[in-house]
Amino acid sequence: MKLPFKKALVTGGAGFIGSHLVEALVSAGCQVTVLDNLSSGNAANLKHLEGKFSFYQEDIREAKALHAAAEKCDVVFHLAAVVSVPLTIENPVDAAAVNEMGSLLVLDAARKQQVKRVVFSSSCAIYGDDPRLPKHEGMHPKPMSPYAVQKLAAEYYTSVFYNLYGIETAVLRYFNVYGPRQDPSSPYSGVISIFMTKALLNEAAVIYGDGNQSRDFIYVADVVKANLLAATAKNASGQVMNIGSGRGVRINKLWQTICALSGRSLDPRYTNKRPGDIVESVAGIERAKELLDFECEVSFEKGIELTFEWYRKNQRSEVG
């Protein structure tokens, strides 16, 4: 994709999604700055791009570093966050300091550095357990966790900065993103990366609840594409858009699919449902189609296959 902007800041750029975005921006010839405190991101995610971007190992709450990183940028992609729902439940105040105040500081730095557009990574968690499907942007938010509240608060700030200061903002509500580089070692990681690691180790996966809950899984390359479109599309300014596949997959089915790829047959281990978890989640993506001309290019089946091959290659030494 040819980009109409020259310089971009990616907060959280050493993370799972952020590193893929940095890679795409560099490939497109964009001058890229990354700001990441490496609390959950990993410098190894960007090792193959060494020398091709500027890096600030700083927290988004460090205003001075943030302003320096945003200087002369045309676009800020704000992905830095405490991304774990369970972690925000355990430490709601600490998480809010990053997800709410940190986001406000990013927006303020963009305002003072005269950045044209900010693309904010939000979450489908703000819909909560509303039984209506698919989830659409006009639904009344029903946050069930501190994480969801914090993302919603940051969304409101983007709206205020758009209306009050004239900064172009675009909010992307991600559904369940998966793909290479997602860290399976954390108990708060994405279910796909955890399941794949378990299958490769010939161990049973733990499923919270009965496994009949559904998730809308979207491959990371499609999320990167959505970010680039949101940074460039005229109609995206001031808008909130779902970014998902529009298809629900049940967790039991996910485990069966991954077991089939691994060539193993393993029954999962079921345990109690986690607080804050939602039952049904499928994205309505009509607004993203209309405003961004966005559609997923990678099917669930193809994405799972690509991701599994990456985990197989990168964990060969661990699993023998």
Residue, then its C-alpha position, 0 to 999 in steps of 0.5 A: m500500500k502506498l502511504p500519503f504520509k511520511k512519518a509515523l509513531v507507533t506506541g507499543g510498537a514492540g508488541f504483537i500487533g504493533s511489530h507487524l504494523v511497524e514492519a508494514l510501515v517500514s516496507a512502505g517507505c515510511q519513517v517510523t518511530v517506536l515507543d515501547n517500555l517493553s513491559s509486555g512487548n519484546a525487542a526481538n519482535l523488531k530485530h529483523l528491522e534493526g536500523k530501519f526505525s527509531f526506538y524510544q524505550e519509554d512509558i507512554r506516561e513519560a510526557k517528555a519522551l512522548h513529545a520527542a517521539a511524536e515530533k514531526c509525525d504525520v500519524v500516531f498509531h496508539l497501541a500501547a496498553v495493558v491489554s489483559v482483561p484479567l490483569t486489569i481486574e487484578n490491578p485496576v488502578d495501575a491499568a487505568a494509569v496506562n490505559e486512560m491517562g496514558s492515552l490522554l497523554v498520547l492525544d495531548a502530545a499529538r495535539k501539541q506536536q500538530v500531528k494530523r491523525v491519531v489511530f487508536s486501538s480499542s476493543c470489542a470488550i466495551y460491548g460486554d455481554d449484550p446478547r445481540l449479534p453481530k456487535h455493531e457500533g451503535m450498541h450501548p456500551k456495557p463494559m464488564s471489566p476495568y479494561a473495557v471501561q478504560k478503553l471506552a474512556a480513551e475512546y471518549y477522549t479521542s472524540v473530544f480531541y476530534n471535536l474540540y481540537g480538530i485532531e483527526t482521530a479514528v478508533l478501531r475496536y479489535f475483536n480477537v486478533y491472532g497470528p505470529r509473534q503472539d506471546p504464549s508464555s503469559p497466562y493473559s495471552g491470546v487463546i490461539s497462541i496458548f492452544m497452539t503451544k499446548a498442542l505442540l507440547n502434547e498437553a491438554a488445553v484449559i478451557y474456561g467455561d463449557g467451550n461453547q462461547s464464540r469469538d470473532f478471530i481476525y488475522v494480524a495482517d488484516v488488522v494492520k491493513a485496517n490501521l493503514l486504511a484508518a490512517t489514510a481514509k478521509n471518511a475515517s476521521g472522527q469515527v469508531m469502527n469494528i475490526g473483525s472477520g464477521r464470523g464466530v468460532r466456538i472455543n471447542k471448535l478452535w481446539q479441535t482445529i488446532c489439534a488436527l493441525s498438530g496431528r494429535s487428539l487431546d481432550p481439553r480440561y474444563t474449568n470455571k468461567r473467568p470473571g469478565d469473560i463474555v459469551e458471544s462475540v461476533a463483529g458487525i463490520e459494515r461500517a469499516k467496509e463503508l468507511l475504509d473499504f475494509e474486508c478480511e483477506v485471510s480466512f480463519e482456516k488459512g490464518i490458523e494454518l499460517t500461525f501454527e506453522w510459525y509456532r511449529k518453527n519457532q518452538r521446535s527446540e522447546v517441543g522436540 
